[in-house]
Amino acid sequence: MTDADLWATWRIWMAVAVVVILIVAVLLIAIWLTARSILAHAVRALGAADRIRVQTAPIWALQTTNSVADELLETVEHIETMGGKLAEALESTAGASGGAAHG
């Protein structure tokens, strides 16, 4: 192999190396731009998720309200039952005494 052949081969391989480096650089830039785009979308999605969390907080409070309302209903039903028994007891007592209260 002559010096001219050696230089020609060296130039070809240098050209191949430059092309490979350019392709790698283009791919790295594309990856970097894609990563920035993903980051921007992720930040927007996180902001949307936070807004959704704030706007749906009353739904979770509604569960607590329903639980308290159920407890109140049970208490009222118990009071109603006890009140009915008390009224029956008073009526039977008034009936047994001859109804003197209706005079």
TAGIDA-V434925 format. One record per run of one state. SS is the DSSP state (@ for helix, = for strand, . for the rest). FROM is the first residue (numbers start at 1). TO is the last residue. If there is no record, write none. Layout:
# TAGIDA-V434925
SS&FROM&TO  SS&FROM&TO
This chain:
# TAGIDA-V434925
.&1&2  @&3&96  .&97&103
